[in-house]
Amino acid sequence: MFIFESRFHAYIPFLVVTVLFLASWYAMKQKYLPKRLFNLVWNSLQLFILIGMGFSAFVMMYRSDLPVIKDATFDFSFWHVQFGVVFITMLFYHFLSRWMFYLQQAKYLTKSPKKKN
């Protein structure tokens, strides 16, 4: 089915994040979920995923220097990539959900100031 086989399955975290985000976004729009809670959950998840990516990158960088990590059988590169896919997907939906806010800011910042008489 694919041209090449990979041990990284990008479609699984992409689909999970997409379904969860769209379901929670729909619940927020239908007033079942408060907007503050929606923002808190998704911003917190982005922070935790970013920390996970940073931790796994740190471990991969210093794996050969630290004897405790050197013999670990845990595959840090796999989880670093999976965290990256989740983070990019969440970042995409975060940007889309705030698109109008970005446009309003751009319009406000590029508006020429009014002259006082």
Z-matrix of the N, CA and C atoms (Angstrom, degrees):
N
C 1 1.441
C 2 1.531 1 110.68
N 3 1.317 2 117.11 1 -43.70
C 4 1.458 3 120.25 2 178.54
C 5 1.518 4 109.89 3 -98.34
N 6 1.305 5 116.07 4 155.45
C 7 1.458 6 120.72 5 178.29
C 8 1.524 7 109.99 6 -68.09
N 9 1.306 8 116.66 7 -37.69
C 10 1.458 9 121.13 8 178.68
C 11 1.517 10 109.04 9 -133.90
N 12 1.291 11 114.19 10 152.28
C 13 1.460 12 119.86 11 178.34
C 14 1.521 13 108.67 12 -98.26
N 15 1.308 14 115.92 13 142.20
C 16 1.447 15 121.07 14 -179.81
C 17 1.517 16 108.76 15 -136.32
N 18 1.326 17 115.17 16 151.55
C 19 1.458 18 118.31 17 176.05
C 20 1.518 19 111.23 18 -82.69
N 21 1.328 20 117.08 19 -8.21
C 22 1.461 21 122.06 20 178.03
C 23 1.522 22 108.57 21 -96.53
N 24 1.306 23 115.83 22 125.32
C 25 1.453 24 121.38 23 -179.05
C 26 1.521 25 108.57 24 -107.75
N 27 1.315 26 116.16 25 90.86
C 28 1.463 27 121.34 26 -175.35
C 29 1.522 28 111.85 27 -71.81
N 30 1.304 29 118.11 28 -28.21
C 31 1.462 30 120.27 29 -175.10
C 32 1.531 31 112.45 30 -70.61
N 33 1.323 32 118.64 31 -29.61
C 34 1.466 33 120.37 32 -178.09
C 35 1.534 34 110.83 33 -67.20
N 36 1.341 35 119.75 34 -54.81
C 37 1.473 36 117.44 35 178.16
C 38 1.524 37 112.65 36 -65.33
N 39 1.340 38 117.12 37 -32.10
C 40 1.461 39 120.23 38 177.52
C 41 1.526 40 110.54 39 -61.65
N 42 1.319 41 117.06 40 -47.05
C 43 1.466 42 120.72 41 -179.40
C 44 1.531 43 111.95 42 -67.11
N 45 1.322 44 117.22 43 -39.73
C 46 1.468 45 120.17 44 179.63
C 47 1.528 46 110.43 45 -63.46
N 48 1.334 47 116.40 46 -48.14
C 49 1.466 48 119.74 47 -179.81
C 50 1.521 49 110.43 48 -64.32
N 51 1.327 50 117.61 49 -40.85
C 52 1.459 51 121.14 50 -179.88
C 53 1.524 52 111.48 51 -61.13
N 54 1.311 53 116.99 52 -47.58
C 55 1.469 54 120.56 53 -179.64
C 56 1.527 55 110.89 54 -64.50
N 57 1.330 56 116.82 55 -45.27
C 58 1.466 57 119.62 56 -179.53
C 59 1.524 58 112.08 57 -65.26
N 60 1.325 59 116.41 58 -41.93
C 61 1.463 60 118.73 59 -179.33
C 62 1.528 61 110.97 60 -66.77
N 63 1.326 62 117.01 61 -47.00
C 64 1.465 63 119.68 62 -178.17
C 65 1.528 64 111.62 63 -64.91
N 66 1.325 65 117.30 64 -36.96
C 67 1.465 66 120.02 65 178.05
C 68 1.530 67 110.74 66 -66.61
N 69 1.321 68 116.96 67 -43.48
C 70 1.461 69 119.06 68 179.77
C 71 1.528 70 111.40 69 -71.60
N 72 1.310 71 117.25 70 -34.08
C 73 1.473 72 120.66 71 177.10
C 74 1.535 73 109.99 72 -65.45
N 75 1.331 74 116.24 73 -43.32
C 76 1.466 75 120.47 74 177.44
C 77 1.527 76 110.33 75 -62.66
N 78 1.331 77 117.17 76 -42.43
C 79 1.470 78 120.67 77 178.44
C 80 1.521 79 110.79 78 -63.17
N 81 1.328 80 116.88 79 -36.62
C 82 1.464 81 119.78 80 178.01
C 83 1.532 82 110.36 81 -68.71
N 84 1.313 83 117.42 82 -43.15
C 85 1.462 84 120.54 83 -179.79
C 86 1.527 85 112.06 84 -66.11
N 87 1.333 86 117.19 85 -30.21
C 88 1.463 87 121.10 86 178.63
C 89 1.536 88 112.15 87 -88.01
N 90 1.335 89 116.69 88 6.14
C 91 1.470 90 124.50 89 177.83
C 92 1.525 91 113.78 90 67.84
N 93 1.343 92 117.70 91 21.11
C 94 1.458 93 120.72 92 173.33
C 95 1.525 94 110.79 93 -82.88
N 96 1.315 95 115.95 94 -24.10
C 97 1.458 96 122.89 95 -177.38
C 98 1.526 97 108.16 96 -126.70
N 99 1.336 98 118.38 97 124.02
C 100 1.463 99 119.23 98 179.15
C 101 1.532 100 111.31 99 -62.78
N 102 1.323 101 115.72 100 144.41
C 103 1.465 102 120.42 101 -178.19
C 104 1.528 103 111.32 102 -61.31
N 105 1.322 104 116.80 103 -36.69
C 106 1.471 105 119.67 104 178.30
C 107 1.519 106 111.63 105 -61.81
N 108 1.334 107 116.71 106 -41.45
C 109 1.460 108 120.41 107 179.22
C 110 1.522 109 110.52 108 -67.62
N 111 1.319 110 117.16 109 -41.20
C 112 1.463 111 122.16 110 176.52
C 113 1.527 112 109.93 111 -56.42
N 114 1.340 113 116.52 112 -50.08
C 115 1.466 114 120.56 113 -179.66
C 116 1.526 115 111.39 114 -65.27
N 117 1.332 116 117.47 115 -41.04
C 118 1.457 117 120.80 116 179.48
C 119 1.528 118 111.35 117 -60.90
N 120 1.304 119 116.51 118 -46.16
C 121 1.467 120 120.70 119 -177.98
C 122 1.523 121 111.00 120 -63.82
N 123 1.321 122 117.57 121 -50.33
C 124 1.459 123 119.72 122 -175.23
C 125 1.522 124 112.62 123 -73.03
N 126 1.324 125 118.19 124 -35.03
C 127 1.468 126 119.30 125 175.53
C 128 1.524 127 110.86 126 -68.42
N 129 1.331 128 117.45 127 -38.07
C 130 1.468 129 120.74 128 177.31
C 131 1.526 130 110.83 129 -65.83
N 132 1.316 131 116.79 130 -42.31
C 133 1.463 132 119.68 131 177.67
C 134 1.529 133 111.13 132 -61.62
N 135 1.314 134 117.14 133 -40.99
C 136 1.465 135 119.56 134 177.61
C 137 1.522 136 110.68 135 -61.74
N 138 1.310 137 117.17 136 -41.71
C 139 1.462 138 120.73 137 179.14
C 140 1.534 139 110.98 138 -63.90
N 141 1.329 140 117.69 139 -45.76
C 142 1.463 141 120.89 140 -179.50
C 143 1.528 142 111.66 141 -64.44
N 144 1.318 143 117.01 142 -40.28
C 145 1.466 144 120.78 143 178.50
C 146 1.523 145 109.85 144 -65.39
N 147 1.324 146 116.82 145 -41.37
C 148 1.466 147 120.29 146 178.10
C 149 1.526 148 110.90 147 -62.99
N 150 1.310 149 117.42 148 -40.07
C 151 1.470 150 121.25 149 176.46
C 152 1.532 151 109.87 150 -64.04
N 153 1.323 152 117.31 151 -42.61
C 154 1.468 153 120.85 152 177.55
C 155 1.515 154 112.35 153 -61.45
N 156 1.327 155 116.90 154 -41.54
C 157 1.469 156 120.53 155 177.55
C 158 1.529 157 110.21 156 -64.64
N 159 1.314 158 116.05 157 -43.95
C 160 1.464 159 119.84 158 179.79
C 161 1.517 160 112.05 159 -63.70
N 162 1.331 161 116.92 160 -42.88
C 163 1.461 162 120.77 161 178.99
C 164 1.521 163 111.15 162 -62.66
N 165 1.320 164 117.22 163 -46.61
C 166 1.460 165 119.28 164 -178.95
C 167 1.530 166 111.23 165 -66.63
N 168 1.334 167 117.94 166 -34.06
C 169 1.469 168 120.08 167 176.37
C 170 1.531 169 110.23 168 -67.25
N 171 1.332 170 116.54 169 -41.42
C 172 1.464 171 120.67 170 177.61
C 173 1.523 172 110.71 171 -60.39
N 174 1.319 173 116.82 172 -45.50
C 175 1.463 174 120.96 173 -179.30
C 176 1.524 175 110.43 174 -63.70
N 177 1.329 176 117.86 175 -41.70
C 178 1.466 177 119.71 176 179.33
C 179 1.524 178 111.68 177 -65.80
N 180 1.335 179 117.40 178 -35.96
C 181 1.467 180 120.25 179 179.39
C 182 1.522 181 111.48 180 -66.16
N 183 1.323 182 117.14 181 -42.25
C 184 1.456 183 121.19 182 -173.98
C 185 1.518 184 113.47 183 -103.52
N 186 1.317 185 116.97 184 16.25
C 187 1.464 186 120.85 185 -176.74
C 188 1.521 187 111.76 186 -61.02
N 189 1.319 188 117.60 187 -41.60
C 190 1.456 189 119.61 188 -177.42
C 191 1.530 190 111.87 189 -76.99
N 192 1.340 191 117.92 190 -20.55
C 193 1.461 192 121.05 191 -178.41
C 194 1.524 193 113.52 192 -86.88
N 195 1.310 194 116.86 193 -27.31
C 196 1.462 195 120.46 194 -176.76
C 197 1.525 196 110.31 195 -102.28
N 198 1.328 197 117.92 196 115.44
C 199 1.465 198 119.88 197 -176.83
C 200 1.531 199 113.74 198 -63.71
N 201 1.324 200 116.83 199 -27.33
C 202 1.470 201 119.58 200 -179.95
C 203 1.526 202 110.00 201 -66.53
N 204 1.317 203 117.39 202 -39.47
C 205 1.458 204 122.05 203 -177.07
C 206 1.526 205 111.61 204 -86.16
N 207 1.315 206 117.06 205 -25.53
C 208 1.468 207 121.86 206 -174.83
C 209 1.524 208 112.48 207 -56.28
N 210 1.311 209 117.25 208 -39.42
C 211 1.460 210 121.79 209 -176.94
C 212 1.527 211 113.48 210 -93.18
N 213 1.327 212 117.65 211 5.13
C 214 1.471 213 120.73 212 -178.77
C 215 1.522 214 110.32 213 -66.99
N 216 1.310 215 115.92 214 138.98
C 217 1.461 216 120.46 215 178.86
C 218 1.527 217 111.68 216 -94.47
N 219 1.308 218 116.74 217 -2.48
C 220 1.461 219 122.28 218 179.31
C 221 1.526 220 109.61 219 -71.10
N 222 1.325 221 117.81 220 133.00
C 223 1.466 222 121.93 221 -176.83
C 224 1.532 223 109.97 222 -89.46
N 225 1.321 224 115.49 223 94.44
C 226 1.461 225 120.87 224 -176.85
C 227 1.523 226 112.29 225 -69.69
N 228 1.329 227 117.79 226 -33.50
C 229 1.474 228 119.46 227 -178.62
C 230 1.529 229 111.14 228 -66.80
N 231 1.326 230 117.29 229 -36.15
C 232 1.463 231 120.50 230 177.91
C 233 1.523 232 110.05 231 -60.73
N 234 1.339 233 116.85 232 -48.09
C 235 1.458 234 119.96 233 -177.09
C 236 1.517 235 111.79 234 -72.79
N 237 1.314 236 117.25 235 -29.49
C 238 1.465 237 120.08 236 175.66
C 239 1.533 238 109.86 237 -63.05
N 240 1.323 239 116.52 238 -43.77
C 241 1.472 240 120.69 239 178.62
C 242 1.522 241 110.93 240 -67.53
N 243 1.329 242 117.27 241 -42.32
C 244 1.460 243 119.79 242 -179.97
C 245 1.524 244 110.99 243 -63.73
N 246 1.337 245 117.11 244 -43.52
C 247 1.465 246 120.44 245 175.64
C 248 1.520 247 110.56 246 -60.19
N 249 1.322 248 116.65 247 -38.20
C 250 1.467 249 120.78 248 179.21
C 251 1.513 250 112.14 249 -63.79
N 252 1.321 251 117.17 250 -42.73
C 253 1.466 252 121.01 251 178.67
C 254 1.526 253 110.22 252 -63.52
N 255 1.321 254 116.63 253 -44.21
C 256 1.471 255 120.56 254 178.59
C 257 1.528 256 110.25 255 -62.74
N 258 1.333 257 116.68 256 -44.05
C 259 1.461 258 120.39 257 -177.52
C 260 1.527 259 110.98 258 -65.24
N 261 1.320 260 117.91 259 -44.71
C 262 1.467 261 120.95 260 179.71
C 263 1.531 262 110.10 261 -62.74
N 264 1.323 263 117.19 262 -41.49
C 265 1.467 264 120.75 263 178.87
C 266 1.527 265 110.52 264 -63.74
N 267 1.333 266 116.46 265 -44.98
C 268 1.458 267 119.79 266 179.10
C 269 1.519 268 111.18 267 -64.92
N 270 1.318 269 116.25 268 -38.72
C 271 1.461 270 120.69 269 179.01
C 272 1.526 271 110.97 270 -64.33
N 273 1.321 272 117.12 271 -39.08
C 274 1.465 273 121.96 272 177.70
C 275 1.528 274 110.77 273 -61.39
N 276 1.331 275 116.94 274 -48.14
C 277 1.462 276 119.93 275 -179.96
C 278 1.525 277 111.65 276 -69.94
N 279 1.320 278 117.04 277 -32.94
C 280 1.463 279 121.16 278 175.80
C 281 1.528 280 109.72 279 -61.27
N 282 1.313 281 116.15 280 -45.08
C 283 1.460 282 120.89 281 179.00
C 284 1.527 283 111.20 282 -65.06
N 285 1.324 284 117.02 283 -44.58
C 286 1.469 285 120.04 284 -179.93
C 287 1.525 286 112.11 285 -62.73
N 288 1.328 287 116.74 286 -39.50
C 289 1.463 288 119.15 287 -177.48
C 290 1.523 289 112.19 288 -71.74
N 291 1.322 290 117.35 289 -17.81
C 292 1.461 291 120.88 290 179.75
C 293 1.525 292 112.95 291 -114.12
N 294 1.292 293 117.77 292 17.76
C 295 1.460 294 123.26 293 -176.98
C 296 1.526 295 112.23 294 -57.78
N 297 1.312 296 117.62 295 -46.53
C 298 1.464 297 120.64 296 -178.87
C 299 1.532 298 110.83 297 -64.82
N 300 1.313 299 117.51 298 -36.63
C 301 1.460 300 121.01 299 176.94
C 302 1.532 301 110.62 300 -62.76
N 303 1.328 302 116.83 301 -41.67
C 304 1.464 303 120.70 302 177.61
C 305 1.526 304 110.69 303 -62.98
N 306 1.326 305 116.49 304 -42.31
C 307 1.466 306 119.82 305 179.97
C 308 1.523 307 111.17 306 -65.51
N 309 1.326 308 117.15 307 -39.76
C 310 1.460 309 120.31 308 177.86
C 311 1.525 310 110.91 309 -63.15
N 312 1.324 311 117.32 310 -41.14
C 313 1.459 312 120.72 311 177.63
C 314 1.526 313 110.92 312 -63.45
N 315 1.321 314 116.52 313 -43.54
C 316 1.460 315 120.06 314 -179.26
C 317 1.524 316 110.68 315 -63.86
N 318 1.318 317 116.76 316 -40.95
C 319 1.462 318 120.15 317 179.08
C 320 1.528 319 110.46 318 -64.56
N 321 1.323 320 117.01 319 -41.62
C 322 1.460 321 121.48 320 -180.00
C 323 1.536 322 110.95 321 -66.08
N 324 1.314 323 116.46 322 -42.45
C 325 1.465 324 119.87 323 -176.82
C 326 1.523 325 112.89 324 -72.78
N 327 1.319 326 117.79 325 -26.91
C 328 1.466 327 120.29 326 -179.25
C 329 1.516 328 112.84 327 -94.14
N 330 1.333 329 117.08 328 -3.90
C 331 1.460 330 120.75 329 -180.00
C 332 1.527 331 108.52 330 -71.94
N 333 1.312 332 115.47 331 134.49
C 334 1.466 333 118.91 332 179.57
C 335 1.526 334 109.78 333 -74.46
N 336 1.329 335 116.54 334 142.11
C 337 1.463 336 119.13 335 -178.12
C 338 1.534 337 111.29 336 -69.03
N 339 1.322 338 115.06 337 146.45
C 340 1.458 339 120.43 338 179.57
C 341 1.530 340 109.41 339 -78.33
N 342 1.314 341 114.91 340 141.40
C 343 1.457 342 119.54 341 178.58
C 344 1.521 343 109.29 342 -84.54
N 345 1.321 344 115.47 343 139.79
C 346 1.457 345 120.31 344 176.12
C 347 1.530 346 108.76 345 -90.97
N 348 1.299 347 115.33 346 138.25
C 349 1.473 348 119.85 347 179.50
C 350 1.495 349 112.07 348 -86.74
